[in-house]
Amino acid sequence: MLGVSGITIDNLPYAATVASDGTLTVTPPSGSTIQATVRLRTLLGSVTCVYRAASLTGEADNADNSITFTDQRFGKVSGSSLCFAGGYFTAEYAPMTDAGAAVHVN
């Protein structure tokens, strides 16, 4: 693989709910999945890989107004044998704001 030429998040919009303990759950529309289409550059040309997850689970933290996702697994559903069998999504978004005001979880 030479690199990633693009990533598209499909089946938008997703819904997000936050429990009282700060657990954040992201779910797709009914009957759908969270899906990412990844385009790779390889020595053999461009390759498209599609990965899915049923949902994502993260943590909301009022201390720094962040949302953190750690090791959320996506499985390969289509693509060349050059595509990885699966992958993991890890990210932190901070500070979370709405119209410039910090977002807090009750």
LUMDRENZA-106517 format. One record per atom (N, C-alpha, C, O): atom name; x, y, z. Coordinates in steps of 0.05 Angstrom, whole numbers. Layout:
BEGIN
   at     east    north       up
   CA        X        Y        Z
...
//
This chain:
BEGIN
   at     east    north       up
    N       17      -23        0
   CA        0        0        0
    C       18       25        0
    O       37       26       15
    N       11       44      -17
   CA       26       69      -18
    C       13       91       -1
    O       27      110        7
    N      -13       89        4
   CA      -26      109       20
    C      -56      108       17
    O      -67       93        2
    N      -69      125       32
   CA      -98      128       32
    C     -104      152       14
    O      -94      174       19
    N     -121      149       -5
   CA     -129      172      -22
    C     -156      183      -14
    O     -163      205      -22
    N     -171      169        3
   CA     -196      181       12
    C     -211      162       31
    O     -209      137       29
    N     -227      174       49
   CA     -245      159       66
    C     -272      173       66
    O     -273      197       70
    N     -293      158       60
   CA     -320      169       60
    C     -336      154       81
    O     -336      129       82
    N     -350      169       98
   CA     -368      157      118
    C     -396      157      106
    O     -407      177       98
    N     -407      132      103
   CA     -432      128       90
    C     -455      125      110
    O     -451      124      134
    N     -480      124       99
   CA     -504      119      114
    C     -510      140      135
    O     -522      135      156
    N     -502      165      130
   CA     -508      187      149
    C     -537      195      146
    O     -549      190      126
    N     -548      208      166
   CA     -537      215      192
    C     -538      193      212
    O     -555      174      210
    N     -522      194      233
   CA     -522      176      255
    C     -534      189      279
    O     -534      214      281
    N     -545      173      297
   CA     -556      184      322
    C     -536      179      344
    O     -522      160      344
    N     -536      197      364
   CA     -518      194      387
    C     -534      198      412
    O     -550      217      415
    N     -530      180      431
   CA     -542      183      458
    C     -521      181      479
    O     -501      167      476
    N     -525      195      501
   CA     -506      195      523
    C     -521      187      548
    O     -541      198      556
    N     -510      166      561
   CA     -522      156      586
    C     -512      174      609
    O     -493      189      606
    N     -525      171      633
   CA     -517      188      656
    C     -489      183      665
    O     -477      200      678
    N     -477      160      658
   CA     -449      155      666
    C     -429      165      646
    O     -405      161      649
    N     -438      179      624
   CA     -421      190      604
    C     -416      172      580
    O     -402      180      562
    N     -427      148      581
   CA     -424      130      558
    C     -439      140      534
    O     -463      146      536
    N     -425      144      512
   CA     -437      154      487
    C     -440      131      467
    O     -421      116      463
    N     -464      128      456
   CA     -469      107      436
    C     -477      121      410
    O     -496      137      409
    N     -464      114      388
   CA     -470      124      362
    C     -482      101      346
    O     -470       79      344
    N     -506      106      335
   CA     -520       85      320
    C     -529       95      293
    O     -534      119      289
    N     -530       78      273
   CA     -538       86      246
    C     -569       86      244
    O     -583       78      263
    N     -579       95      221
   CA     -608       94      217
    C     -618       65      218
    O     -602       47      213
    N     -643       61      225
   CA     -654       34      227
    C     -650       19      201
    O     -654       29      179
    N     -641       -6      204
   CA     -636      -24      181
    C     -610      -19      168
    O     -605      -30      146
    N     -592       -2      179
   CA     -567        5      167
    C     -544       -2      185
    O     -548      -12      207
    N     -520        4      176
   CA     -496        1      193
    C     -479       26      190
    O     -482       42      171
    N     -460       30      209
   CA     -440       50      206
    C     -420       40      185
    O     -410       18      188
    N     -415       55      164
   CA     -399       45      143
    C     -378       66      134
    O     -384       90      132
    N     -354       56      129
   CA     -333       73      118
    C     -322       60       93
    O     -316       36       92
    N     -321       76       72
   CA     -309       68       46
    C     -281       80       44
    O     -278      105       45
    N     -261       64       41
   CA     -233       72       41
    C     -221       67       14
    O     -223       45        3
    N     -209       88        2
   CA     -195       85      -24
    C     -165       86      -19
    O     -155      105       -7
    N     -152       64      -28
   CA     -123       62      -23
    C     -108       64      -50
    O     -118       57      -71
    N      -84       75      -48
   CA      -66       75      -71
    C      -46       51      -67
    O      -33       50      -46
    N      -44       34      -87
   CA      -26       11      -85
    C       -9       10     -110
    O      -14       25     -129
    N       11       -7     -110
   CA       27      -11     -134
    C       11      -21     -157
    O       18      -18     -181
    N      -12      -34     -151
   CA      -29      -45     -172
    C      -52      -25     -180
    O      -69      -33     -196
    N      -51       -1     -170
   CA      -72       19     -176
    C      -90       24     -152
    O      -82       18     -129
    N     -112       36     -157
   CA     -131       44     -135
    C     -148       20     -126
    O     -157        4     -143
    N     -152       18     -100
   CA     -167       -4      -89
    C     -188        9      -70
    O     -182       27      -54
    N     -213       -1      -71
   CA     -234        8      -54
    C     -241      -14      -34
    O     -245      -37      -41
    N     -242       -7       -8
   CA     -248      -25       14
    C     -272      -14       29
    O     -273       10       35
    N     -290      -31       37
   CA     -314      -22       53
    C     -314      -37       80
    O     -311      -61       81
    N     -316      -21      101
   CA     -316      -31      128
    C     -341      -23      143
    O     -352       -1      137
    N     -351      -40      161
   CA     -376      -34      176
    C     -373      -40      205
    O     -357      -57      214
    N     -390      -25      221
   CA     -393      -31      249
    C     -423      -27      256
    O     -436       -9      244
    N     -433      -43      274
   CA     -461      -40      282
    C     -466      -14      297
    O     -487       -2      294
    N     -447       -6      313
   CA     -449       18      329
    C     -421       26      339
    O     -402       10      336
    N     -419       49      351
   CA     -394       58      364
    C     -400       65      392
    O     -421       77      398
    N     -382       60      410
   CA     -385       67      438
    C     -361       84      447
    O     -338       77      442
    N     -367      107      459
   CA     -346      125      469
    C     -353      135      497
    O     -372      126      510
    N     -337      154      505
   CA     -340      166      532
    C     -341      196      529
    O     -323      208      516
    N     -361      209      541
   CA     -362      238      543
    C     -351      246      570
    O     -357      234      591
    N     -334      267      571
   CA     -321      276      595
    C     -325      306      599
    O     -316      321      582
    N     -339      314      620
   CA     -343      342      626
    C     -318      357      634
    O     -317      381      632
    N     -298      343      644
   CA     -274      356      653
    C     -260      372      631
    O     -251      394      636
    N     -260      361      607
   CA     -248      376      584
    C     -267      378      560
    O     -259      385      538
    N     -293      372      565
   CA     -313      374      544
    C     -306      357      520
    O     -307      366      497
    N     -297      332      525
   CA     -288      315      503
    C     -306      291      499
    O     -321      283      517
    N     -303      279      476
   CA     -314      253      470
    C     -291      236      459
    O     -276      245      442
    N     -288      212      471
   CA     -266      195      464
    C     -277      168      455
    O     -293      156      468
    N     -266      159      432
   CA     -272      132      422
    C     -245      117      422
    O     -225      127      413
    N     -246       92      433
   CA     -221       76      434
    C     -226       48      423
    O     -244       34      432
    N     -210       40      404
   CA     -210       13      393
    C     -237        3      384
    O     -246      -19      391
    N     -252       20      369
   CA     -278       12      359
    C     -274       -4      333
    O     -263        7      313
    N     -281      -29      333
   CA     -275      -47      311
    C     -294      -44      287
    O     -318      -42      290
    N     -281      -43      263
   CA     -295      -43      238
    C     -286      -68      223
    O     -262      -74      221
    N     -305      -84      212
   CA     -298     -108      197
    C     -301     -103      167
    O     -319      -87      158
    N     -285     -115      151
   CA     -286     -112      122
    C     -310     -127      111
    O     -315     -150      119
    N     -326     -114       94
   CA     -349     -127       81
    C     -345     -130       51
    O     -359     -146       39
    N     -327     -114       39
   CA     -322     -118       11
    C     -295     -104        4
    O     -286      -87       18
    N     -284     -113      -18
   CA     -259     -102      -28
    C     -239     -123      -36
    O     -243     -147      -31
    N     -218     -114      -47
   CA     -197     -131      -57
    C     -183     -146      -34
    O     -186     -139      -10
    N     -168     -167      -41
   CA     -152     -181      -21
    C     -130     -163      -11
    O     -117     -170        9
    N     -125     -141      -24
   CA     -105     -122      -14
    C     -115     -105        9
    O     -100      -92       23
    N     -141     -106       14
   CA     -153      -91       37
    C     -148     -106       63
    O     -147     -131       63
    N     -144      -91       84
   CA     -141     -103      110
    C     -167     -117      118
    O     -188     -108      110
    N     -165     -138      134
   CA     -189     -153      142
    C     -207     -137      160
    O     -231     -143      162
    N     -196     -118      174
   CA     -211     -102      192
    C     -194      -80      203
    O     -170      -78      197
    N     -205      -62      219
   CA     -190      -41      230
    C     -203      -30      255
    O     -226      -38      262
    N     -190      -13      269
   CA     -199       -1      294
    C     -199       29      292
    O     -180       41      281
    N     -220       42      303
   CA     -223       71      303
    C     -218       81      331
    O     -230       72      350
    N     -199       99      334
   CA     -193      112      359
    C     -191      142      354
    O     -176      150      336
    N     -205      159      369
   CA     -204      188      365
    C     -214      202      390
    O     -229      191      406
    N     -204      226      394
   CA     -215      244      415
    C     -222      270      402
    O     -207      282      387
    N     -246      279      409
   CA     -256      305      399
    C     -259      323      423
    O     -274      317      442
    N     -244      346      423
   CA     -246      365      445
    C     -236      392      436
    O     -219      394      419
    N     -247      413      447
   CA     -271      413      463
    C     -296      411      446
    O     -297      422      424
    N     -316      398      456
   CA     -342      397      442
    C     -357      422      449
    O     -361      429      473
    N     -366      436      429
   CA     -381      461      433
    C     -406      462      416
    O     -408      447      396
    N     -425      478      424
   CA     -449      483      409
    C     -452      513      408
    O     -457      526      428
    N     -450      525      384
   CA     -451      554      381
    C     -432      568      399
    O     -438      590      409
    N     -408      557      403
   CA     -387      569      419
    C     -388      563      448
    O     -369      569      462
    N     -409      550      458
   CA     -412      543      486
    C     -404      515      491
    O     -410      498      474
    N     -389      509      512
   CA     -381      482      519
    C     -405      464      523
    O     -425      472      534
    N     -403      439      513
   CA     -424      419      516
    C     -418      403      541
    O     -396      393      545
    N     -438      401      559
   CA     -436      385      584
    C     -456      362      584
    O     -478      365      573
    N     -448      340      596
   CA     -466      317      599
    C     -478      317      627
    O     -463      320      646
    N     -504      315      629
   CA     -517      315      655
    C     -516      288      668
    O     -526      284      690
//
